């Protein structure tokens, strides 16, 4: 199983620490309100999680199947649309 990062968007303050920590460019803050993880770019390395001062990013195992719509509320974006 692959690992991916998930952001608790209700608690995120868009400080940008995760954005700076991600060397793959998988993190963005498009609305300026909370971070969003690009499911296609994220490899689950955990750098965003380690650098989040609020501790609201988690790394979880995910199925090999395409990201489902339900993940959008957890900070994942499927960019294949």
C-alpha beads as a LAMMPS data file, in Angstrom:
LAMMPS data file: protein, C-alpha beads

81 atoms
80 bonds

1 atom types
1 bond types

-500.0 500.0 xlo xhi
-500.0 500.0 ylo yhi
-500.0 500.0 zlo zhi

Masses

1 110.0

Atoms # bond

1 1 1 0.000 0.000 0.000
2 1 1 1.115 3.523 -0.734
3 1 1 1.210 6.305 1.821
4 1 1 -0.254 9.772 1.327
5 1 1 -0.543 12.937 3.402
6 1 1 -3.873 14.253 4.643
7 1 1 -4.535 17.729 6.048
8 1 1 -7.137 18.474 8.718
9 1 1 -8.439 21.525 6.887
10 1 1 -10.583 22.653 9.820
11 1 1 -7.460 23.190 11.933
12 1 1 -4.995 24.344 9.238
13 1 1 -3.963 28.025 9.431
14 1 1 -2.080 28.069 6.099
15 1 1 1.266 28.945 7.695
16 1 1 3.137 27.445 4.726
17 1 1 5.589 25.257 6.663
18 1 1 4.375 22.127 4.854
19 1 1 4.567 23.926 1.520
20 1 1 8.223 24.775 2.115
21 1 1 9.029 21.266 3.386
22 1 1 7.605 19.401 0.371
23 1 1 10.383 18.927 -2.185
24 1 1 7.954 17.395 -4.724
25 1 1 5.587 20.350 -4.901
26 1 1 2.640 18.262 -3.686
27 1 1 1.418 20.914 -1.257
28 1 1 -0.386 24.106 -2.180
29 1 1 -2.477 26.705 -0.388
30 1 1 -4.778 27.765 -3.233
31 1 1 -7.395 29.590 -1.168
32 1 1 -4.992 31.016 1.403
33 1 1 -7.069 29.324 4.110
34 1 1 -5.709 25.748 4.296
35 1 1 -3.148 23.459 2.686
36 1 1 -4.144 20.983 -0.025
37 1 1 -2.175 17.851 -0.959
38 1 1 -1.964 16.793 -4.621
39 1 1 -2.634 13.042 -4.549
40 1 1 -0.658 12.448 -7.734
41 1 1 2.508 14.162 -6.491
42 1 1 2.477 13.043 -2.848
43 1 1 4.671 10.014 -2.094
44 1 1 3.948 9.934 1.640
45 1 1 7.491 10.814 2.715
46 1 1 6.239 12.646 5.814
47 1 1 8.222 15.865 5.465
48 1 1 5.060 17.986 5.552
49 1 1 3.865 16.133 8.655
50 1 1 7.206 16.605 10.437
51 1 1 7.294 20.330 9.633
52 1 1 3.690 21.183 10.552
53 1 1 3.838 23.202 13.788
54 1 1 0.149 22.510 14.467
55 1 1 0.530 18.739 13.985
56 1 1 -2.558 18.530 11.780
57 1 1 -1.044 16.591 8.857
58 1 1 -1.097 12.808 8.965
59 1 1 0.437 10.181 6.722
60 1 1 -1.878 7.253 6.024
61 1 1 -1.850 4.135 3.903
62 1 1 -4.127 4.301 0.866
63 1 1 -5.272 1.784 -1.722
64 1 1 -3.633 1.658 -5.134
65 1 1 -6.991 2.672 -6.647
66 1 1 -7.522 6.217 -7.910
67 1 1 -8.293 8.844 -5.284
68 1 1 -12.012 9.042 -4.668
69 1 1 -14.063 12.217 -4.369
70 1 1 -14.495 11.682 -0.610
71 1 1 -10.805 12.497 -0.070
72 1 1 -11.322 16.116 -1.104
73 1 1 -12.611 16.903 2.391
74 1 1 -9.448 15.466 3.878
75 1 1 -7.023 17.642 1.918
76 1 1 -6.460 15.431 -1.091
77 1 1 -7.040 16.597 -4.625
78 1 1 -7.387 14.313 -7.625
79 1 1 -5.883 16.284 -10.489
80 1 1 -6.986 13.783 -13.177
81 1 1 -10.363 15.486 -13.573

Bonds

1 1 1 2
2 1 2 3
3 1 3 4
4 1 4 5
5 1 5 6
6 1 6 7
7 1 7 8
8 1 8 9
9 1 9 10
10 1 10 11
11 1 11 12
12 1 12 13
13 1 13 14
14 1 14 15
15 1 15 16
16 1 16 17
17 1 17 18
18 1 18 19
19 1 19 20
20 1 20 21
21 1 21 22
22 1 22 23
23 1 23 24
24 1 24 25
25 1 25 26
26 1 26 27
27 1 27 28
28 1 28 29
29 1 29 30
30 1 30 31
31 1 31 32
32 1 32 33
33 1 33 34
34 1 34 35
35 1 35 36
36 1 36 37
37 1 37 38
38 1 38 39
39 1 39 40
40 1 40 41
41 1 41 42
42 1 42 43
43 1 43 44
44 1 44 45
45 1 45 46
46 1 46 47
47 1 47 48
48 1 48 49
49 1 49 50
50 1 50 51
51 1 51 52
52 1 52 53
53 1 53 54
54 1 54 55
55 1 55 56
56 1 56 57
57 1 57 58
58 1 58 59
59 1 59 60
60 1 60 61
61 1 61 62
62 1 62 63
63 1 63 64
64 1 64 65
65 1 65 66
66 1 66 67
67 1 67 68
68 1 68 69
69 1 69 70
70 1 70 71
71 1 71 72
72 1 72 73
73 1 73 74
74 1 74 75
75 1 75 76
76 1 76 77
77 1 77 78
78 1 78 79
79 1 79 80
80 1 80 81
